[in-house]
Amino acid sequence: MLFGYKPCKIEVDSVMSSINPNTSGILLEGFLNIVRKKKEAQLYRNEIRHIFTAFDVHYRGFLTLEDFKKAFKQVAPKLPERTILEVFREVDQNSDGHVSFRDFEYAMKYGKNEA
């Protein structure tokens, strides 16, 4: 456990693979860089959670098309409803009519490199 966080095996393997095998470990600078990236990713995820919670006004744990429409009317009032529907369909990965936090997080992180 590191700073209250237990990394999974994949994260440990990723860190270990970045270490030069000809050295006896990792330099402090490298370690701090890894920790910084992880902390930034955690803060970004918390920000995404906060946005999702603001849109989920009924506290259901998912967003409906109506939730999307209301949210977009607040942040982008001139956006055509057709565009909102297209965005909703794209974000609703399993086409069940609900956007879960996982769907929402995936869409928000799309194209962003994660640590």
N, C-alpha and C positions, 0 to 999 in steps of 0.2 A: 504494500500500500504506500502511496506517495501523495503527500499533502491531502489525505482524505479521499484519494482516488485510487482504485485498484485497476491497473491497465489489463485489458484482455490479452490473450496469447498472441493474437494478430498484431496488436500494437507493440508488444514486447519484441516480437520477431522483426517488425518493421524497424524499430530502433536498433536492434542488434545487427541487422543487415547493413545499416548505414555506417557501422563502425569499421574502421580499417583493421583487417585481421592481423596486420603486422604490429599493432600497438597493444598495450595492455588494458585498454579501456577507452573511455570517452572523455574528452576534455570538458571542463566546466562550461566553456562557451557553447559547445555543442549541446550539452545537457540543458542549459538554460534556454537555448533556442527551441528545443523540443518542447519543454514545459510551456514556453510562451505561446507557441502555436496551439498546443492543446487547450490552454486557457482561453485564447481568442476564439477557438472553435466552440468552447463551452459557453462563452458569453454570447456568441452569435446564435447558438441554439436557444438560449434563454430568451433572447430578443424575438426569435421566431415564435416561441411558445407564448410570449406576451401578446404578440400580434394576433395569433390564432385565438387566444382566449378573449381578446377584445371583439373579434368577429363572432365568436360562439356565445351570443348573448343569452341563449337558453341553457347553457351549460350541459349540452348533450354529448360533448366529446367529438362532434363532427359538425361539418358545415353543409347546409343545403344550398340549393340554387338561390332560394330567397335570401338566405344569409349573405351569399355572395353579392346579390343585387344591392342589398342595403349597405353593405360595406363599400362597394364601389361607388355608390351614389354619394357617400360621404367623402371619399378620397379622390374620386374622378367623376364628378357629376355629369360631364358632357360625353362620357364614354358610351357608345351605343350599346343597347341591351344585347344585340346580336354578338358583339365582341365579348361581353361578360359571359354569355352562354358558351362561346367557344373556349374561353379561358377555363370556365368551370369543367367542361367536358375534358379538356386537356389535363387538368389537375386531378380529376376524379379517375385515378389510374385503373380501378377495377369496374368502372361504369355502374356502380351501385346506387348512384344518386346522392352519395354522401362523400364529402371530402374529409378524411380522417386527418389527425395531426401528422401522421406519417406521410400521407399524400401531400399535405401542405408544406411540410418541411422539405420534402424532396423537390417540390416546385421552387421553393425559395432558395434552395441551394444549387439549383440547376446551373451548371457552368462555372460554379465556384469551386476552386481547389480546396479540399479539406486536409487538415493535418492528420 
